């Protein structure tokens, strides 16, 4: 897809996401989960920062369940003012609807220091380009979080229709290191393999 301004991109992708059927979403989310667990970036991770999908976003629910099954620490965000704080969860009982209806941790649970030793971050996106530039929802929550993160590998999850050839990034935008879709994994930053 071609370059567009962020509001145009958000509107177009919202329309396309509404057209995704439950069967397509389930099939694509399964493919993303299966592909993720085969990536070398999953080796020796200390934990996973993960969003919980809503409104036909690239799905993370199957991913979270497999992380729990494999005893890999998983943390999800809670919006606090203009920032996000992540807490570890081990089941769906640990979350309830929060900001904008997005499931959030019920109890704050400070993450141990070792969680950040070698974390993997699964970032939501409205759209991504092949260089890793990301269009979010406009609140800047993930850009602020990623700018504070000292290490780790950041993967943007998306469906194929969310991939653009080129997106104009602002100075505060934080690119992802790789993009995972149901069909492929793209390395965006060779220095971060």
C-alpha positions in Angstrom: 0.0 0.0 0.0 1.1 3.6 -0.6 2.0 6.3 1.8 -1.0 8.1 3.4 -1.4 10.4 6.4 -2.0 8.6 9.7 -5.7 9.6 10.0 -6.4 8.3 6.5 -4.5 5.1 7.3 -6.5 4.6 10.5 -9.8 5.1 8.8 -8.9 2.7 5.9 -7.6 0.0 8.2 -10.7 0.3 10.5 -12.9 -0.3 7.5 -10.8 -3.4 6.4 -10.8 -4.8 10.0 -14.6 -4.6 10.1 -14.7 -6.9 7.1 -12.6 -9.7 8.7 -14.8 -12.7 9.4 -14.6 -14.7 12.7 -13.3 -17.6 10.7 -10.5 -15.5 9.0 -9.5 -14.0 12.3 -9.3 -17.4 14.0 -7.2 -18.9 11.2 -4.9 -15.9 10.9 -4.4 -15.7 14.7 -3.5 -19.4 14.8 -1.0 -18.8 12.1 0.6 -15.9 13.9 0.8 -17.9 17.1 2.4 -20.9 15.4 4.8 -18.7 13.5 5.8 -16.7 16.6 6.8 -19.8 18.6 9.1 -20.9 15.8 11.1 -17.6 15.7 14.6 -17.6 17.1 13.7 -14.4 18.9 11.6 -16.6 21.3 14.7 -18.4 22.5 15.9 -17.5 26.0 13.4 -14.7 26.5 12.9 -13.5 30.1 9.2 -12.6 29.5 6.7 -11.2 27.0 5.1 -7.8 27.1 1.8 -8.4 25.2 -1.3 -6.4 24.4 -4.8 -8.1 24.5 -6.5 -7.7 21.1 -9.9 -6.1 20.6 -12.0 -5.1 17.6 -10.4 -7.5 15.1 -6.7 -6.6 15.9 -4.1 -9.2 15.1 -4.9 -11.7 17.9 -2.8 -12.3 21.0 -5.2 -14.5 23.0 -3.9 -17.8 21.6 -0.4 -16.5 22.2 -1.1 -15.7 25.8 -2.6 -19.1 26.4 0.5 -20.8 24.9 2.8 -18.6 27.0 0.9 -19.7 30.2 1.0 -23.3 29.1 4.8 -23.1 28.6 5.3 -21.2 31.8 6.8 -18.2 30.0 6.1 -15.0 32.0 3.6 -12.7 30.2 2.6 -9.1 31.2 -0.2 -7.0 29.8 -0.7 -3.2 30.1 -2.9 -1.0 32.2 -3.4 2.6 31.2 -2.4 5.0 34.0 -2.8 8.6 32.9 -0.7 9.0 29.8 1.4 5.9 30.4 1.0 2.2 30.6 2.2 -0.1 33.5 2.5 -3.8 32.8 1.5 -6.5 35.2 2.1 -10.2 34.9 -1.0 -12.3 34.3 -1.4 -16.1 34.4 -5.0 -16.6 33.3 -8.1 -14.7 32.0 -9.3 -14.3 35.6 -6.4 -11.8 36.0 -8.0 -9.2 33.6 -11.2 -7.2 33.3 -12.4 -4.4 30.9 -10.5 -1.2 31.5 -9.6 1.9 29.5 -11.6 2.0 26.2 -13.0 -1.5 27.0 -9.5 -3.1 26.7 -8.9 -6.0 29.2 -6.4 -4.8 31.8 -4.8 -6.5 34.8 -7.1 -6.6 37.8 -4.3 -6.3 40.3 -1.1 -4.4 39.9 1.8 -6.8 40.0 5.3 -5.2 39.8 7.4 -7.2 37.4 10.7 -8.7 38.8 13.9 -7.1 37.5 14.8 -10.2 35.6 11.7 -9.8 33.4 13.6 -7.1 31.5 16.8 -9.2 31.1 15.7 -10.2 27.5 12.1 -9.4 26.9 10.0 -9.8 23.8 7.5 -7.0 23.1 4.4 -7.8 21.0 3.1 -4.4 19.9 -0.3 -3.6 18.4 -0.4 -1.5 15.2 -3.0 0.0 12.9 -0.4 -0.2 10.1 3.3 -1.0 9.7 5.8 -0.5 6.9 8.6 -2.7 5.9 11.1 -0.5 7.7 9.2 -1.1 11.0 7.5 2.3 11.1 4.2 1.9 13.0 0.9 3.7 13.0 -0.8 3.3 16.4 -4.1 4.5 17.6 -2.9 8.1 18.2 -2.5 8.1 22.0 1.3 7.5 21.9 1.1 4.9 24.7 3.4 2.3 23.0 5.8 4.9 21.7 6.3 6.2 25.3 6.6 2.7 26.7 9.1 1.6 24.0 11.2 4.7 24.5 11.7 3.7 28.2 12.4 0.1 27.4 16.2 -0.5 27.7 16.4 -3.8 25.8 14.4 -6.5 24.2 13.1 -7.2 20.8 9.9 -5.6 19.5 7.6 -7.3 17.1 4.6 -5.7 15.5 1.7 -8.1 14.9 -0.5 -7.4 11.9 -2.6 -8.9 9.2 -1.3 -8.6 5.6 -3.7 -5.7 4.7 -2.0 -3.6 7.4 1.4 -3.6 5.7 2.3 -0.4 3.8 5.3 0.1 1.5 6.3 3.3 3.3 4.9 5.3 6.3 6.1 8.7 7.3 7.3 8.5 10.8 7.4 11.4 13.3 10.5 12.0 15.6 8.8 10.4 18.6 7.6 7.3 16.7 9.4 4.1 17.8 9.9 1.6 15.0 9.5 -2.2 15.6 12.4 -4.6 15.1 10.3 -7.1 13.1 6.8 -7.7 11.8 4.8 -10.9 12.1 1.8 -11.6 10.0 0.0 -14.9 9.3 2.1 -15.4 6.2 5.6 -14.2 7.1 8.1 -12.6 9.5 9.9 -9.5 8.3 13.1 -8.3 9.9 12.9 -4.5 9.9 16.2 -3.7 11.7 19.1 -6.0 10.7 21.1 -4.7 13.7 18.4 -6.2 16.0 18.3 -9.8 14.7 
